[in-house]
């Protein structure tokens, strides 16, 4: 039984150019201990999906207009629809049942409060512990995520930490109340390769120990291959392909997925030469999406049908979501 089931989630934003839909009827599921990798170019809707699941879309200008986000702690429990909870009810769920690691720790952390205060805030809200207990648990969390010298770092401000340590502090904040579901929005962006590897290893270890479900948002297929059990590819607000990691890497069906994988640099015989394939064009503005398939202007397989008809989730009968008329 999935711990999280999302059914046709739709989010809209009011802009100066009209109403746009950055999350367009997205469906997904997550089981305990499972990692779902969400990939796509910038502007594909990955971060907006995460914020919608957390109900952190600013209103105005944003609004969740349709769908369900069903959370079930145990198989015997009735599902709870996050979208039907009051604002206060959802606040009680954030951090305790579902938590998020944001993309850029320097802008997500408050520069006026110490790392210890910010990690301990969720403990104070959800667990109601006294100050001494909160500080003790915060020290445990700082040590858990591998920040050296916890007794000194607990009183440090964000600007006193390196990028890698700030990201570890963000992970500690997200894990403070042992959530069932963790959403990680590109947590290794702007970190050097060595620190990226350490953060990924840390997150995999913590997921195993805490048996969390995790949704990992990234544009890096190398990261996806390393940690994901299943993969969901997004383009212009829609899911265009999903499947197991093995299916996506060994047998991609959608032209966009194929193009993304082709764009990953490959070493040739000479290590100083690399073959680099690019995808022509850019993601279309959400205010000016073409009729029919959103990928049509960049697709090598495009036909007249693609420009006229909306594409269902599996028009070729492949048995998994592949939003393409010519996926075979």
Helices and strands as residue ranges (DSSP letters): E 4-15, E 18-30, E 35-39, H 46-53, E 62-71, E 80-81, G 82-84, H 87-93, E 98-101, H 105-108, H 115-126, H 131-144, H 150-153, G 158-160, H 163-175, E 181-185, H 193-210, E 213-217, H 221-227, E 230-235, E 238-244, H 245-250, H 255-262, E 266-267, E 274-275, G 286-288, G 296-298, H 304-308
